[in-house]
């Protein structure tokens, strides 16, 4: 008698299915006829979260693409490449375009990028953040995740957020000072400036206040900014020092609109930088607290180091999050209900600014830790790291907006000098991180000629070729199961910058005048030109692919036999009547 064949249990079937799924590399599927709405940089941020966060974290899956086997994704690399434009991929513009478009040869043959044509089937139109007349930061939109109402309520209920603070709670750490380019006091580390002319505060006993706020006004010399006024107030806002200073070198621009300094004011001044340094050393002990707004600028021009610093630009967060910093004028208006730096052509007052800094710190002390913090969103890096099943670590590489500093459990920031160094750092460190964010700047710099300098086409074409080769080498060296996402971040900003500069110059020229003295007007024609330029500047492009070795179980057919032939069929058949599945799979 033949023994009946044993039926596989549901548990065994499930186990086999999971094992089979584990062997299938991750892919990204999308509909080439997608036409709901143009995707935004925020949509790209949510795609990153969807790829890397296994416990979901309240992030809905993207509606414009589907990620299969996302648990198998080992790394996500996101590169901003400002300067990439639709014309580089065979399209005039994407201002009115929603659906992804085929990557075609460029409008200008010398701008051909073989890597893009070989690696990406389509280029996605993306709308950069902004308004009708303004372009916002794509980096901010990508790296900040809005908090849910539940998360906001939880923060508000946290007793620690309203607990009164003391001054030491607000002191900058060594890592913060290094990241924000403060000169380092020898008490905090050996890397402090040792050059001639620098001094550092020393410990000594003195009566009176042990908390001070400082602000400086500066003018411009041939070698850079020079000190022309210094003000110091105590904890009670009493003015202790208010001195004009005669620079050792000639001033080429008094910056009167900002500094309030003129040639006449400094005509009979004899106080020197060395005099001011000695006055500060006699007044401030190394044990005292020194307060200021972006005080690194003041200390660097003073050539003074001090170990105990409170920086109001750090204590009060910018709505866009770091590295952006709110202006002192904005903070005083928002939190103190006080108008400062409002003297028009007469410039700022360093006494007024130092008193505002002191009062902001006092307010922070009594209001608690959450006061002045951005509680509407959370850093993308913290969000990725908060995933309980997979606490992702992030690496941020950039040469401008990123300030290198002490790594945290969620992110490490590294400043790089050039695009080649960025790629080198990325490949050297990618195995340590789940998410890598970088910005390649070469073609952006090549496309933005200084005013009065002709655009160098040959240089730009060289940079285009170098970018393509650089990305090709990067992609070849990426580990398998790595998602590579590339976005320009914005479109062509040339006209927007020009028109915004015209508007700024018009406002500055006519601000001191009465309405009947204004000769030119900023009319509707100018506004329409600004709106058109903003549309172009917000016209970004995006590419995505999955690096994989393409290995599949023998019993599992490849989802798409030929990416190119499938895409061609889909793109040529707009109605899709002969196709039952309107999607393309990205992945080797």
PyMOL commands that set and color helices and strands:
alter all, ss='L'
color gray80, all
select helices_A, chain A and resi 10-23+41-52+70-72+86-89+109-111+114-119+138-143+149-157+159-162+167-170+174-179+256-259+263-266+273-283+295-302+312-315+328-335+344-346+350-367+380-385+419-432+442-447+457-477+494-511+515-517+524-537+563-572
alter helices_A, ss='H'
color red, helices_A
select strands_A, chain A and resi 27-30+39-40+65-68+75-80+101-102+122-127+144-146+199-200+211-221+224-234+239-244+251-253+289-292+304-305+309-311+377-379+394-398+411-415+435-439+482-487+539-547+584-586
alter strands_A, ss='S'
color yellow, strands_A
deselect
rebuild
show_as cartoon
